[in-house]
Amino acid sequence: MSNDTIPQTVLFPDLFNKPLVATFDQPHASSDGGAILLKAAEARYGLIDGFARCLVDDRQSGKVRHTLEDLLAQRIYGLACGHPDANDADQLADDPIHKLLLGRDPIDGDPLASQPTISRFENQVGGQALYAMGRELAASVIERHQRRLHGRARTITIDLDPTDDPTHGAQQLTFFNGHYDCWCYLPLLAFLSFNDEAEQYLCAAILRPGNAPATRGARGTLIRLLDMLRVAFPRARFLVRLDGGFATPEILARLDAEPGLDYVVAMAENAVLARVAEPAMAQARVLSETTGETEHVYTEAHYAAGTWAHERRVVIKAEVVRLPGREPRDNARFVVTTLRQTPRFVYERVYCARGDIENRIKELHDGLQIGRTSCCRFWANQLRVLLTAAAYVLMQELRLRAARTACARAQVTTLRERLLKLGVHVVVSVRRIVLHLPTSTPFLDAWRHIALALGARTG
């Protein structure tokens, strides 16, 4: 064992019946061999070029080594592969797959941008450019599904939901939020669902101060999305689902004014609604006392708050919750809606279906680290949120293309482990680039299925 191999070699003399040597001596190799799928998915969207068109590059051209497209691609692909920090850039600088994703020669190509370069890039983007990038994200997602569905959709559902993004430093516009009991930002996320499809596609991610009301940015986001969607899907009807924080007179009035649109919006309980729900609550208490189980009764009413211009239909779920070792608890819920179906159908089949958004938000937090907003500048953190959203869009494209495979409903972390995190040896010749991947890849059939669906050919 020579001195130059000591840092790369580990010896286990007693684990097996023969000494085991682990030698890190394989050049031109990567642990992200499957990530070429991300490049194929991005080709369906053009997000990177679209984002770059929103930015102004005021650097001295003679000193530029990494274009804006390269910097965007490096961050988006890195996020999708599980490298959420700008600090990861130094470790990935010479990774052959990540160089290949940027269109560079995987062996002889220039190294990727360093952490300082990435940090300078993140901190130079302003609010106007970020607004344009947000529109580009929504437009790219809508255009992608317009092509997929050939511009035909019966119903398009729009879901808006806030989430907390805890902060742990001196970031701009971070505030203490009593509801979440922490210092945080409050990103607003928007998702689209088409017809009866289960997937909810992320189309907007707006970072907001930690003390922002739930409605901040919601009205403008809805208007922009509806305008884009009506152009792309002129015959579609729309359904908007919102939680109780959005039940303001301004939001409801705007929804009422939109043609071809229905909505289900949760409402907080008040004294008037409690009186209206009391007969149903009494029935639920009797049922619960008889069965010893949680019971609920559905009813409806026409109700107008003092700030409303007219009455609206309110669906009521009168529920008594019984848990082992606890006293029964009344749990009345209210949803204002324009739908005409039965109260039970509206609440259980329509409103409760929005709960799956929580799984999408968990993917963004746990799978892609959307809360890694540690820059001092607010706009730099908004850029990170948008880049994370773009990475999630690509992962959703992989899941869409994985239909009828073992990855069809896999979460982001599982998709990454099964499809992207593959050891690879890269060989470059005059005529082609060959990725030597393991023959023992557990989900080879799914990987091949997705690759072919994204435009690859056999052979």
C-alpha positions, 0 to 999 in steps of 0.5 A, a space after each residue: 500500500 503506497 502513500 498515494 493510495 492510503 487516503 483512498 483505500 480502507 482495509 477490513 482484514 477480519 470481516 470475511 474469510 479473506 481480507 477486504 480492500 475498499 479502494 476509491 480509485 475509479 476515475 470518471 465515476 458518479 453516484 448520480 448515474 440515473 440523473 440523466 432522466 432529469 435532463 430528458 424531463 427538463 427538455 419537456 419544460 424548458 424551465 432553465 432557458 425560461 428562467 434564464 430569459 427572466 434574468 439580466 446578466 450584468 457581469 463582464 462578459 470576458 470574465 464569465 466562466 459559467 452562464 446563467 443557464 449553467 448556474 440555474 441548471 447546476 442548482 436545479 439538478 443538484 436539488 433534485 439529486 439531493 444536494 440542497 446547499 450551495 456548499 455542495 457545489 465544491 464537492 460536485 465540481 468535477 462530477 462527470 454526470 453533473 458536468 454532462 447535465 450542463 452539456 459539458 464533456 464529462 471527462 475534460 469539461 470545465 468544473 462546475 461553479 464553486 460555492 462562492 459563485 453560486 452564492 453571488 448568483 443567488 444574491 444578485 437576483 431582484 424582485 422583478 426578475 423573480 416575479 417573471 420567473 414565477 410566471 415562467 414556472 406557471 406558464 411552463 407547467 400549464 403548457 406542458 399539460 396542455 400538450 399532454 392533454 391536447 388542450 382538453 380537460 373537463 375540470 381543472 382544480 386549483 389548490 392553494 395552501 400556505 406552509 411554514 418555513 422555520 428560520 434560524 438566523 437574521 434573514 430579512 422579513 422573518 417574523 415570529 408566527 404565533 400559529 406555528 410558534 416559531 420564527 419563519 417564512 410562510 410560502 404560498 404554494 399552488 397546485 393544479 389537478 386535471 380531471 380525475 387524476 390523483 397527482 397535484 402538480 406544483 405551479 407556483 411557490 411564493 415566499 412570504 414574510 412570517 407575519 403574512 396573512 393567509 390571503 397575501 398573494 392569493 388573489 393575484 395568484 388565482 387571477 394569473 393562473 385562471 387567465 393562463 388556464 383559460 387560454 390553454 384549456 378554453 372549455 374547462 370548468 374550474 374548481 378552487 379549494 381553499 382552507 379557512 384562512 382564505 375565507 375573506 369577503 374579497 376572495 369569495 367575491 372574486 371567486 363569485 365573479 369568475 365564470 365557469 368556476 366553483 369553489 369549496 372554502 373552509 370557514 371558521 366557526 362563529 356564534 351564528 354558525 354554531 347555532 345553525 349547526 346545533 340541531 345536527 350536533 345534537 343528532 351526532 351526540 345521540 348517535 355517538 352515545 349509542 355507538 360509542 364511536 366517532 359520529 358525524 351528521 351532515 347538513 347545510 344552511 344559507 348564511 351571510 356574514 355581516 361583511 358579505 354582499 349576499 348569502 352563500 351555501 354553507 355545508 356543515 359537518 356536525 361531528 362528535 369525536 371519541 378517542 380512547 381515554 378522553 371525553 367526547 368532543 364536539 367538532 363542527 366544520 363549515 365549508 362555503 361552496 357553490 357546488 350543488 351536490 349533497 353536503 356529505 359528497 361536497 365535504 368528503 369527496 371534494 373538500 377532503 380530497 385537498 388534504 393530499 396537498 399535505 403529502 406534496 408539501 411534505 415532499 417539498 420539505 423532506 425530499 427537496 429541502 424547500 425550507 433551506 432559506 438561509 440567505 440573508 436577503 429575502 429575494 435570494 431565499 425566494 430564488 431558492 424556493 423557485 429553484 426547488 419548485 423547478 426541481 420538484 416539477 422535474 421529479 413530478 414529470 418522472 413520476 408521471 412517466 413512471 405510470 404502471 411501474 413500481 415508481 408510479 406513486 413513489 415519493 420524491 425521496 424514493 424516486 431519487 433512491 430508485 432512479 437517480 442514485 445509481 453508481 456509474 462509470 463514464 466512458 467518452 469516445 470520439 463518437 459517443 458517451 457511454 454510461 456503464 450502470 450496474 446490471 443489478 439495478 433493482 428498478 431497471 425496468 422502471 428506469 428503462 420505462 421512464 427513459 423510453 417515455 421521455 424520448 430515449 430509444 432502444 439499442 
